[in-house]
């Protein structure tokens, strides 16, 4: 049920994508206290993107989950920015993160909803 989408203008080779996918999945599970078997991560690299009028390295993230605790988003932002800095070399001031709390009846899986 948790979904982390990572979009960046940084080009990544397959090894870098795989490393980011693995670490991001584990980090989302830890942050939200949910089983990793339900975590989905989507990485889109090498995209045409700009931020503040510049095409310097940047990233846009979306974290969506059922029961996303709104009072912890500042902590999540710090942890996700550190992950992006480590894997993509993008500084935190070049990262936007959108947090969304999904309603159970609006999240489908396995032919049903949560």
C-alpha angles and dihedrals in degrees: 000000000000112000125192116189118191120191121180141163089222114107112232131193120225094263091053091048092050092048091050093047092052097046094041092051093051092045094051090050090050094046095049098034091233130133112270089226087078098045119105123192124190119192120192111182134179093031124158101253139147134191127191089359092302136105092207112133111301142158138205118201133189120196114188126174142151107258096013104180106234092198091063101050093101089057091045090050091055093048095046093046089052090051092050092046091051097047103031105023090235114145118231093249088063094054128088120190126194116200121201131183107210122209114236095236090053096054115079129198136160095000095309140058131257 
